[in-house]
Amino acid sequence: MNQLREFLGLLRHAFHNLLPILLVVGFFQFGVMQQVPEGALSMVFGLGVVVLGVALFLQGLELGIFPIGKNLSNEFARKGSLGILMVFGFCLGFAAVIAEPALIAVADQAEVISEGRINALTLRLLVASSVGAVVALGVVRIILGHSLHWYMIGGYILVVTITFFSPEEIVGLAYDSGGVTTNIVTVPLIAALGLGLAVSLRGRNALAHGFGLVALAVMVPMITVQLYGIIVYTFGETGAVEANDIVPRAESEAAVTPVAGSVLLGMLQDLLLMIRDVAPIILVVLLFQYLVIRKPIAHFYKVLVGFVLVIVGLYAFVVGLKLGLFPIGERMAEQLVARETLFWVYLFAFSIGFATTMAEPALIAIGHKAEEAANGTLHGNTIRILVALGVAVGITIGVHRIISGDSIHYYIMGGYLLVVILTWLSPKYIVPLAFDLGGVTTSEVTVPLVTALGIGLATHIEGRSALIDGFGLIAFASIFPIISVMLYAIIKEHAARPGGEKT
């Protein structure tokens, strides 16, 4: 009975989180466009399925993923084996990313854009290996108690430097590749690993040391993909791949479904694909639990129910996105560009950036964990509003770049140079959380709408390339939340301490 009440509470919570999206789309569709959108019933139904999926997913996190992540971290910390912890971190990071659907889509698109120079499978392996390696590095950082300041300052100086030399065809995709590595399964699991490890080690602080793994997992693929792009565009040759050769994943999955009974069979195939995407993570957890720790999982059936709820919730979430959110961004972009003034494009970009971020499941989960780790000095809702404002500003600036036709290089380099400066000035406790929050903004709610908006604008504005100008909005959605959270911490600290002494 308690579980049912808790689930109903999560259901109401999920609806409240998606309400801003409904209000934004409703205002623009009926107030600005003054027309009923095509497929309105399908969109409304899809958003309802999203609400159900988010509630199931959050329930599954609390029952399965968070407890087992913390328990594994505690056991490894007790064993005191740095080697085992690093191997576990690598395997967890690699397994969480290699089958990520968003990364598969980005890799396929990269192969098209590069005309065969970039191999989709190679790109996926490179990104997954980068994330695995950097999670292992992040584990070492927590154990040694290093401040994240130096890792992020040095890393983003390197990112900006490489961006200056990277070909324009690869920059947007490289930053998007970093963004899509952090999904609503990966983020909570990696965050649970970091927080569990920080709590288990004497002298470590959950807020200052437990966060930061997600930030590193976002940053390093940006470096490796750009290096890979420089190599293939300098020495590689064009292949035989054309845009028509690569069928989008959703279309290819639909193509194998027979017409007769296609709906039921298609749903079953989607569910099996979702299980396949989550299976590598479950396999890694089970292997380390039974072969390394050699102990049975505590409350096994509760954890099992949690993993099932995560899979079912994620499946419902993705189905709801396809029906409700996927079509909105592109249709709204087309309709708004056709109007006489671009004011409504900017307003929609800001509004939808704020609304989608407030509805982001990974942000909700991380905000809650940050509030617990900070012992009430930070509030989950305050964090979410700060991040949502950052995303809204970032997407608006990114939309302006598409409209103006400016090169993404200078925007990205300027943004991350500002991030480096703020990292130096910010109180140390906020840096890991700020960078992690920049990563969780690019998850399953934000990415489809933002990507559709960018490609839709680039497609319908004369002189813009959908392949070059359409990508990169995800990068803007990642940079500006880091800036907004750090600015908040700096202002809050100076208000509390007139001398402005750093902690």
Beta strands, then each sheet from edge to edge (+ up, - down):
end
